[in-house]
């Protein structure tokens, strides 16, 4: 499991983006106490979708 900050760094987005994805239901945040939130690394990496020559500029 990774922190929000680590998740953001791994996929090169902002912490706010990761928090928004959790709020929007795109990622599952797991709470460990009042302030500690972790994300499963496999779920984070599962957000990526293959690009097959479409929509690539």
Backbone as numpy.savetxt, mean C-alpha at the origin, in Angstrom:
# Nx Ny Nz CAx CAy CAz Cx Cy Cz
5.08 -7.97 7.71 4.24 -6.80 7.71 5.13 -5.55 7.71
4.63 -4.49 7.09 5.41 -3.26 6.98 4.59 -2.08 7.50
5.28 -1.03 7.89 4.61 0.19 8.33 4.08 0.94 7.12
3.26 1.93 7.38 2.75 2.77 6.30 3.91 3.46 5.59
4.87 3.95 6.36 6.02 4.64 5.78 6.85 3.68 4.92
7.07 2.46 5.40 7.82 1.48 4.62 7.07 1.10 3.34
5.76 0.93 3.45 4.94 0.59 2.29 5.05 1.69 1.22
4.96 2.93 1.66 5.06 4.06 0.74 6.41 4.06 0.03
7.45 3.79 0.78 8.80 3.79 0.20 8.96 2.64 -0.80
8.40 1.46 -0.49 8.53 0.30 -1.35 7.91 0.56 -2.72
6.71 1.18 -2.73 6.04 1.37 -4.01 6.13 2.81 -4.53
6.96 3.60 -3.84 7.30 4.95 -4.29 6.07 5.86 -4.44
5.29 5.91 -3.36 4.17 6.85 -3.26 4.27 7.52 -1.89
3.40 8.47 -1.62 3.44 9.16 -0.33 2.73 8.35 0.76
3.06 8.66 2.01 2.37 8.04 3.15 0.87 8.30 3.04
0.51 9.52 2.64 -0.89 9.90 2.53 -1.63 9.01 1.53
-0.96 8.68 0.42 -1.57 7.80 -0.58 -1.86 6.43 0.01
-0.92 5.88 0.76 -1.13 4.57 1.40 -2.29 4.66 2.38
-2.35 5.72 3.17 -3.46 5.90 4.12 -4.79 6.01 3.38
-4.80 6.73 2.26 -6.02 6.85 1.46 -6.46 5.49 0.92
-5.50 4.69 0.46 -5.83 3.36 -0.05 -6.43 2.49 1.05
-5.92 2.62 2.27 -6.49 1.87 3.39 -7.92 2.35 3.65
-8.12 3.67 3.69 -9.45 4.24 3.91 -10.43 3.86 2.81
-9.94 3.75 1.56 -10.79 3.42 0.42 -11.01 1.91 0.27
-10.35 1.11 1.09 -10.51 -0.33 1.03 -9.63 -1.04 0.02
-8.68 -0.33 -0.60 -7.77 -0.96 -1.56 -6.68 -1.77 -0.87
-6.35 -1.39 0.35 -5.38 -2.11 1.18 -6.01 -2.36 2.54
-5.58 -3.43 3.19 -6.05 -3.73 4.54 -4.99 -3.32 5.54
-5.36 -2.42 6.42 -4.46 -2.03 7.50 -4.78 -2.85 8.74
-3.77 -3.36 9.40 -3.94 -4.15 10.62 -3.46 -3.32 11.80
-4.36 -3.07 12.75 -4.04 -2.22 13.89 -3.49 -3.06 15.05
-2.37 -2.62 15.59 -1.74 -3.22 16.76 -1.62 -2.14 17.82
-2.68 -1.91 18.56 -2.68 -0.82 19.53 -3.25 0.44 18.91
-3.27 1.52 19.69 -3.94 2.74 19.24 -3.26 3.47 18.08
-1.97 3.30 17.90 -1.26 4.08 16.87 -0.52 3.23 15.84
-0.38 1.96 16.07 0.45 1.12 15.20 -0.41 0.43 14.15
-0.12 0.72 12.88 -0.82 0.10 11.75 0.23 -0.56 10.86
-0.05 -1.78 10.45 0.85 -2.52 9.57 0.06 -3.04 8.37
0.79 -3.25 7.28 0.21 -3.74 6.03 0.98 -5.00 5.63
0.26 -5.99 5.15 0.93 -7.20 4.69 1.67 -6.91 3.38
2.94 -7.29 3.34 3.78 -7.01 2.18 3.21 -7.64 0.90
2.71 -8.86 1.00 2.17 -9.54 -0.18 0.96 -8.80 -0.73
0.10 -8.28 0.14 -1.06 -7.53 -0.33 -0.62 -6.24 -1.01
0.37 -5.60 -0.44 0.91 -4.36 -1.03 1.43 -4.62 -2.44
2.23 -5.65 -2.58 2.80 -5.98 -3.89 1.74 -6.48 -4.86
0.62 -6.99 -4.33 -0.48 -7.46 -5.17 -1.25 -6.34 -5.84
-1.01 -5.09 -5.44 -1.67 -3.96 -6.09 -1.18 -3.77 -7.52
0.03 -4.22 -7.80 0.62 -4.03 -9.13 -0.10 -4.91 -10.15
-0.33 -4.35 -11.33 -0.93 -5.12 -12.41 -0.01 -5.06 -13.63
0.11 -6.15 -14.35 0.98 -6.17 -15.51 0.49 -5.22 -16.61
1.42 -4.60 -17.30 1.10 -3.73 -18.43 1.61 -4.41 -19.68
0.71 -4.60 -20.62 1.09 -5.34 -21.84 1.05 -4.42 -23.05
1.84 -3.35 -23.00 1.93 -2.46 -24.14 0.76 -1.52 -24.33
-0.19 -1.54 -23.41 -1.36 -0.67 -23.52 -1.24 0.46 -22.52
-1.46 1.65 -22.95 -1.46 2.78 -22.05 -0.10 3.19 -21.54
0.94 2.72 -22.19 2.30 3.09 -21.78 2.78 4.20 -22.70
3.13 5.33 -22.13 3.56 6.46 -22.96 5.05 6.44 -23.17
